[in-house]
Amino acid sequence: MDRHVPFDALHNFRDLGGYRTADGRRIRPGVLYRSDSLGKLAVGTPDWSRFRALGIRTVIDLRYPWEIERQGRVPADDSYAYVNLSIEHRPYNQAALAPEIDPGPYLAERYLQVAEDGRKEIREALDRIADASPTAPLVFHCASGKDRTGELAALVLTLLGVDEHTIIEDFTLTELASAALLADWKARNNGESPTWLGFGRAPASVMRGFLTLLKERYGSVEGYVTQALGMDALDLSTKLRDNLLEPQPTTHPRLTYRQATPADAETLVRLRDSVALWMLARNIDQWKPAEKDATHFRTRMKEGEVWLAYADSHLAGAYELWWSDEAAWGPRPADAGYIHRLMTTPHLAPPGAGQALLTHAESRITAAALPHARLDCLSTNPRLRTYYEAAGYTVVGEQPAKKDGSGSPYAVTLLEKRLP
């Protein structure tokens, strides 16, 4: 499956399925969705056909009635129930905020305010979401699918038993849609730009801050559900889990590979940015979104190889293969292939996909009649070093000042594997 469901007019529609829970199960794919405004859908368009094909039975619109009047709502249809639950009670204009306002503490405070003002609506939304099932999929949305939608998603994911790092990561995935959401805003406002530099952004600090504030006030999300919403948190959690969770699959499709072409560059950018957001949600200071653009990947295809891995028809991961790497290793004879940007689709790639990608890269190096596979990792990431060592790589040195053209030099650990 692909978490992001592609639409032409919608930029932030995604499936919450696939996230693992504390009891070893996962959220069922194709049952619970979150989105930006479905008012952008129009009957008779390809988008409408895509939406109808999902089998949605309930649409929860979290916007103000006046937003719906101005921007429209999802087209009426007998196949689903539509309910407007405006969980936010105190409007504010994000676009007009002062440029210097830090999104983290500001939005975290706003989310706590919404959690307390919108108790009645949040209670009903949770009740309806608990009724979702494989035969009755549900989607909830606001305007951009970030703030009100992100807050409700965090409550639901917590009650389902998803860990906090993943909840924060799910919130930050709006970053993949930020540019398109900003373009939509500009189109509605005569090409002007928002005053607030944080408009449309979804940094991890926002959700991390909100969850901290909620726990400080109520002890936990369950405490909020019990004390503020007057619901039985255990009963609600049990119903959500019974309807929305399933066992982890015990069999997985065998990965297939194809060499990337220039047309794949944007897909690779999106995959790398998704992995970067996964890292940031776990306080791993390594990759940042938007560091590598499509030109980077096209250049790597021209000067080396880039490979994509698929589980059935779904992207599972990718890697780059270079034939020299002076920035990290200095001048060397042509005796190795250099593996870079080994990445798997967060939460959705089959178990062992990273190791399978490494093995495939090594096979390409062997096919080129080269005796060594080489790679590097940040010296400040010992977990990644351990992963590569377990895959047969040996530490052979340190490069204290690697430069890749993206900023200040950084230290990396150099690892090498002798190939048979």
C-alpha positions, 0 to 999 in steps of 0.5 A: 500500500501507499500511505499517500493516496494520489489526487489532483486537487487534494494534497494531503489525503493519506491512509492511517493504515500500516502503523504498528501498535504496542500489542504487535498488531497494525492499523488496517489499511483502507479503513481510516483516512485523513485529508485536507479539504474534500470541498476541492472534489468535484463530481465527474472528475478523475478525483471523484472516481478515485474518492468513490473507489475508496468505499468511504461511508462516513465523512467528518468535516472538522471546519467551521460552518463559515469555512464550508460556506466559503470553500465548499464541502464534499459533494453530497452522495448517498454512499456516505454520511456527512457530518460537520463537527467544528472542533475549533471554537476560537478562529485565528488567521495563521497566514497573518501571524508575525513572521518570527512566531515559533510554530512549535509552542504557538500551535501546541498551545492552540491545540490544547485550547481546541482540545478543551473548547471542542470537547463535545465535537471531539467526543462525537468524532471519536465515537464515529471513528470507533464505528469505522470498520473494513465495511465502513471506511471513514475519512476526517478532514479540515482545511489543510489536513494539518492542525485540527485533523492532526490533533484528532489523528493524534488522539486516535492513534494514541488510543489505538496503541501507536507509539508517540514517535510515530504519532509525531511522524504522522503529523509531520508528513504534512510537510510533504504537502506544504508547498502545494498547500501554500500554492493553493493559498496564494492562488486564493489570495491573488498571488500574495504570500502569507506573513507567517513564515510557519504557514503550512508547516508541520514541524515535529515540535508542534505535536511533541509540544501538544502531547506534552501539554496534554499529559501535564494537564491530564496525565495522559491522552486516556486521562484527557478522554476520561476527565475532559470528554467524560468517556470511558477511555478503556471502552473507547480504546477497546472498540477502536482496536477491535474495529481498526486493528489487524494482525501483522501479516505473516507472509510478504511479497518478494522484492523486485528491483528496477533501475531508476529513470529520470522520471522517478526523481520526484518519487525518490525525493518524496521517499527521502523526505519521508525517511527524513521526517521519520528520523526527526520524529525520533530525534535523529539529527541526520537527514532533513527534508528538502536537502536533496532535490530531483536534480540530485537524483538525476545526476546520480543516475547519470554518474552511477546507478539508482535502484528502486525496490517494490513489494508487489506494485508498492515502493519499498525502498531505494538506494544510490550506487556510486563508482567513486566517493572522494568527499568521504574516501579521498582518491582511490583506485577503481576497486569499489562501489559506494552505497548511498541513501539506502532507504526503505518506506517507513512502516510499509516496507516488508521486514528485512527490506534494508538488508535486501537492498544492501544485498542487491547493491552488493550484487551490482558491485560484484557484477562490475567486477569490483572487490569492495562495497563501501559506505559511510554513516554519521559518526553520531549515529551509532545505531546505524553503524551497528546495523551495517556491522551486522550486515558484514561491514567493517569500520576502516576509518573516520572522515572528520570533515566530509563535505557534500555541498549542502553546508558545513562539513560533518564527521562520518564513519567509513565502513567496507565489506570484501565481496566474494 
